[in-house]
């Protein structure tokens, strides 16, 4: 989902959640949900900075846009379930605990809904599980190393 849509969705859902909780809808109470929903997508840029070894904003933003246009699924660290659990535990100790966590999980929920609508299946879900991605990468490297060392290959 695009950044602007995340900001709009989180603002609307954040206002609804604050109303349900009986809290005042103020900038100080709503902004963490919107900020969290927006900053999560920084990992799209971090992925390309790491993979392309460049800090050129123009090049990285073109690559992010290309991924968006081609609907390419990548491993984005902040979109993993493990990061979400760690983030939720960490923000538990801040004054507006649930607002930060709400923004994060609303972002992931809207992304999940968007991905399901786009793919019509859950083929994208394993990409969101970081430990599974790490395990697959370790196994692929191990198999490649064994194939290189094997005299029968």
MOHU-V564524 format. One record per residue. N is the residue number from 1. RES is the residue in one letter. OMEGA is omega in degrees with one decimal (* if undefined). Layout:
# MOHU-V564524
<<N:RES:OMEGA> <N:RES:OMEGA>>
This chain:
# MOHU-V564524
<<1:X:-176.6> <2:X:-176.6> <3:X:-178.1> <4:X:179.0> <5:X:176.5> <6:X:-179.5> <7:X:179.9> <8:X:-178.7> <9:X:-178.8> <10:X:176.9> <11:X:-179.3> <12:X:-179.4> <13:X:176.9> <14:X:176.9> <15:X:179.1> <16:X:-179.5> <17:X:178.3> <18:X:178.0> <19:X:-179.9> <20:X:-179.3> <21:X:179.4> <22:X:178.9> <23:X:178.8> <24:X:177.7> <25:X:179.7> <26:X:176.6> <27:X:-177.7> <28:X:179.9> <29:X:-177.8> <30:X:-173.7> <31:X:177.9> <32:X:179.5> <33:X:-179.2> <34:X:178.8> <35:X:179.7> <36:X:-178.9> <37:X:-178.3> <38:X:-176.0> <39:X:178.7> <40:X:-178.0> <41:X:174.6> <42:X:-179.6> <43:X:173.8> <44:X:178.2> <45:X:180.0> <46:X:177.8> <47:X:-177.3> <48:X:174.6> <49:X:-179.9> <50:X:-175.7> <51:X:-177.2> <52:X:-178.5> <53:X:179.6> <54:X:174.6> <55:X:179.7> <56:X:-179.1> <57:X:-178.7> <58:X:-178.3> <59:X:-178.2> <60:X:179.8> <61:X:175.0> <62:X:179.0> <63:X:177.2> <64:X:178.5> <65:X:179.2> <66:X:175.9> <67:X:179.9> <68:X:-177.8> <69:X:-179.0> <70:X:-179.7> <71:X:-178.7> <72:X:176.3> <73:X:179.1> <74:X:175.6> <75:X:178.5> <76:X:-172.6> <77:X:-175.8> <78:X:178.9> <79:X:-179.9> <80:X:180.0> <81:X:179.6> <82:X:178.0> <83:X:179.2> <84:X:179.3> <85:X:178.4> <86:X:179.0> <87:X:-179.5> <88:X:177.8> <89:X:-180.0> <90:X:-178.2> <91:X:176.3> <92:X:-177.4> <93:X:175.3> <94:X:-177.1> <95:X:-179.6> <96:X:-174.5> <97:X:-169.2> <98:X:-179.0> <99:X:177.4> <100:X:-179.9> <101:X:177.8> <102:X:178.6> <103:X:-179.9> <104:X:-175.6> <105:X:174.1> <106:X:177.6> <107:X:179.9> <108:X:179.1> <109:X:179.0> <110:X:174.5> <111:X:179.7> <112:X:178.2> <113:X:179.5> <114:X:-179.7> <115:X:178.2> <116:X:178.9> <117:X:-177.6> <118:X:-174.6> <119:X:-177.7> <120:X:175.8> <121:X:-179.1> <122:X:-179.3> <123:X:-179.6> <124:X:-173.2> <125:X:179.0> <126:X:178.5> <127:X:-178.2> <128:X:179.4> <129:X:-172.4> <130:X:-179.1> <131:X:176.7> <132:X:177.8> <133:X:179.1> <134:X:179.9> <135:X:178.9> <136:X:-179.4> <137:X:178.1> <138:X:-179.8> <139:X:179.0> <140:X:178.1> <141:X:179.1> <142:X:179.3> <143:X:178.6> <144:X:179.2> <145:X:179.2> <146:X:178.5> <147:X:178.2> <148:X:-175.7> <149:X:-176.1> <150:X:178.3> <151:X:-176.5> <152:X:-176.6> <153:X:*>>
